[in-house]
Amino acid sequence: MAKDDKKLSKDLFEPIELSADKGEELTRPEISFWKDAWLRLRKNKAAIVGLFLLIFIVFMSLIGPMMNDYDIDQADYDAKNLTPKVKGLEWMSMFDGKKTWEIEGVTVESATEAGLRAYEVDEQFVEIEVISQGNPDNNEYAKIEMHVDDYANRGYDETYFWFGTDQLGRDLWTRTWKGTQISLYIGLLAAIIDMIVGVIYGGVSAYYGGRVDNYMQRFIEILVGIPNLVVVILMIILLKPGLLAITIALTITGWTGMARIVRGQVLKLKNQEFVLASRTLGATDRRILSKHLIPNVTAMIVINTMFTIPSAIFFESFLSFIGLGLQPPIASLGTLIDAAFDSYRTYPYMLVFPAIIISVLMIGFNIVADGIRDALDPKMRK
């Protein structure tokens, strides 16, 4: 010790008296595994945004069809192909109910007359914007833009179709949200099948092992070797294109991925001490599986389920788009996109709205699934 170091007085130190009953007192609040996961998920801004988007779409799919007086199959041929019009948003070109055509002619007057005849438009509902006058001496044509108040021209001045109408004059707002219901039903169905069939099958296969596991896994390999598209085609041959064929196809092959994941997790857990202790105390196989093994793989089940839902939604939309899924007049996001695809250059709004909704669903579910995976992974804890 250096000579210039000062000795500290003993009066500066006071012993702390700790009672015996405070020896086991926790220094921080106790939280459960799921509460801790929620606290970490809440810090993931992308996952929270995706969760709010999903909640909004589910909410709108339930109340959207009830927000106006149009029925899903209510056709009005006089109102066919009307563009979106929303009261109070007419200042936006997308929701003003007007159509715009570019027309060429020798002169501005001839182009205007040709447009009025071709589109059967009353001149009082037309605004003409001259793009170029043209020069007949140089073989240059005049070009105009004809802005038409299509609602007033057809006598629908006080009518509003928020997403426009289709080729049969049906309200696309109602059909889009009804179609979202069907797509969400397919995703929910796939999740339920995964959580019931896949979890039970994989848990039983891994727990009993041996010959039981061998036979059960060979059966899964046979199912995995058959593409989903082939199964759907077989169902269509036996039944007819529709919701029943897709449901049966998902029931036959949709759960195999979950079964393999659960099997792998249960194989890692079934020989650990807590399972041995439970078996020693006389617990039945059913109780060990339901109370000890399956709850310990819940995190993997939740994560895989969240990834299954968007895959099932896309699967249904793809089948409907190629004509193997739901058939008109049934509305789903896939059938709406299929119906709008042929005329998307002329009436792009028919394709835009269902495409946006299915994109938000796919992105939202994947972002939330990534967030849940990080929140449930102890290694990601900071």
Disulfide bonds with the S-S distance in Angstrom:
none
